[in-house]
Amino acid sequence: MIDIREKAQGDMTIVELAGKLDASTTPSVQEHLLKMIQEGKKYLVLDFGGVTYLASSGLRMLLLVVRQVNKLEGGLVLCRLTGTMRDTLEVTGFLPYFIVVPTPEEAVRKLAP
């Protein structure tokens, strides 16, 4: 199970995730995020502070979401990744596709116009 919480901050939305992001939970997170984007929320901060596991399905979902946001000329920033999650993004070659910062506050500053 994964918990998804949204917090609006101006034109940005902070999405707090908590739980495991694996094959069973990724589809619901993907559906939630794509719906947000379709509703016009194109500046997203994904807060991984509560995520305890990131599977390959979660990585694929992140690529899909960043591509959708980029099509709309929006922005996506990842924050509070564990060292293992960041290493996984780096080893898979996915890290260059994302802006990764330590805190939600810094993520908001990165997205600010």
Secondary structure per residue as TSV (DSSP state, phi and psi in degrees):
chain	resnum	aa	ss	phi	psi
A	1	M	-	360.0	147.1
A	2	I	E	-134.4	142.5
A	3	D	E	-104.2	134.0
A	4	I	E	-122.4	123.7
A	5	R	E	-127.2	137.3
A	6	E	E	-110.6	140.8
A	7	K	E	-133.1	118.8
A	8	A	E	-78.8	138.9
A	9	Q	E	-141.9	91.2
A	10	G	T	65.0	-129.6
A	11	D	T	-81.1	-4.3
A	12	M	E	-101.1	155.2
A	13	T	E	-126.9	124.5
A	14	I	E	-92.2	123.6
A	15	V	E	-109.7	111.1
A	16	E	E	-92.6	125.1
A	17	L	E	-109.9	140.2
A	18	A	E	-143.0	126.8
A	19	G	E	124.8	-160.9
A	20	K	E	-95.6	132.7
A	21	L	E	-102.9	88.0
A	22	D	S	-128.5	-169.7
A	23	A	T	-60.2	-29.2
A	24	S	T	-84.5	-25.3
A	25	T	T	-103.9	-24.5
A	26	T	H	-57.0	-43.3
A	27	P	H	-57.4	-39.2
A	28	S	H	-70.9	-36.5
A	29	V	H	-66.9	-44.3
A	30	Q	H	-60.0	-47.0
A	31	E	H	-59.6	-43.8
A	32	H	H	-61.4	-48.0
A	33	L	H	-67.5	-41.2
A	34	L	H	-66.4	-35.3
A	35	K	H	-64.2	-42.6
A	36	M	H	-58.4	-45.2
A	37	I	H	-63.7	-42.9
A	38	Q	H	-62.0	-29.6
A	39	E	T	-80.2	0.0
A	40	G	T	100.0	3.8
A	41	K	-	-85.5	95.4
A	42	K	-	-112.1	6.2
A	43	Y	E	-118.9	101.5
A	44	L	E	-120.2	138.7
A	45	V	E	-111.8	121.1
A	46	L	E	-101.1	113.6
A	47	D	E	-96.3	110.6
A	48	F	E	-92.9	14.9
A	49	G	E	-56.0	-29.8
A	50	G	E	-103.0	4.6
A	51	V	E	-83.5	126.4
A	52	T	E	-101.1	-12.4
A	53	Y	E	-156.6	136.3
A	54	L	E	-126.8	109.6
A	55	A	-	-90.9	172.7
A	56	S	H	-61.0	-31.7
A	57	S	H	-63.7	-34.7
A	58	G	H	-67.8	-37.3
A	59	L	H	-64.2	-44.7
A	60	R	H	-61.5	-40.8
A	61	M	H	-62.7	-41.2
A	62	L	H	-61.6	-40.8
A	63	L	H	-63.4	-42.5
A	64	L	H	-61.6	-45.6
A	65	V	H	-65.0	-45.0
A	66	V	H	-64.1	-35.7
A	67	R	H	-65.6	-41.4
A	68	Q	H	-64.5	-43.8
A	69	V	H	-63.6	-42.4
A	70	N	H	-65.1	-34.8
A	71	K	H	-59.6	-33.1
A	72	L	T	-91.9	7.2
A	73	E	T	58.3	38.9
A	74	G	-	-97.6	-150.3
A	75	G	E	-154.1	147.2
A	76	L	E	-134.7	128.5
A	77	V	E	-128.0	135.7
A	78	L	E	-100.9	139.8
A	79	C	E	-140.5	161.9
A	80	R	S	56.2	38.3
A	81	L	-	-73.4	143.6
A	82	T	-	-72.6	164.9
A	83	G	H	-58.8	-38.6
A	84	T	H	-65.3	-41.6
A	85	M	H	-64.8	-43.9
A	86	R	H	-63.5	-42.4
A	87	D	H	-60.5	-40.8
A	88	T	H	-62.2	-43.8
A	89	L	H	-61.3	-38.9
A	90	E	H	-70.4	-47.4
A	91	V	H	-64.0	-35.9
A	92	T	T	-79.4	-9.1
A	93	G	T	84.5	9.2
A	94	F	-	-85.9	-19.9
A	95	L	G	-54.7	-40.7
A	96	P	G	-62.2	-17.2
A	97	Y	G	-79.4	-10.0
A	98	F	S	-126.0	153.3
A	99	I	E	-96.5	123.5
A	100	V	E	-122.6	126.5
A	101	V	E	-132.7	162.9
A	102	P	S	-71.1	-37.8
A	103	T	S	-127.1	157.1
A	104	P	H	-61.0	-35.9
A	105	E	H	-61.9	-43.4
A	106	E	H	-68.1	-35.0
A	107	A	H	-62.5	-42.8
A	108	V	H	-62.5	-41.9
A	109	R	H	-63.3	-37.4
A	110	K	H	-65.2	-34.5
A	111	L	H	-84.7	-18.2
A	112	A	-	-62.4	136.7
A	113	P	-	-68.9	360.0
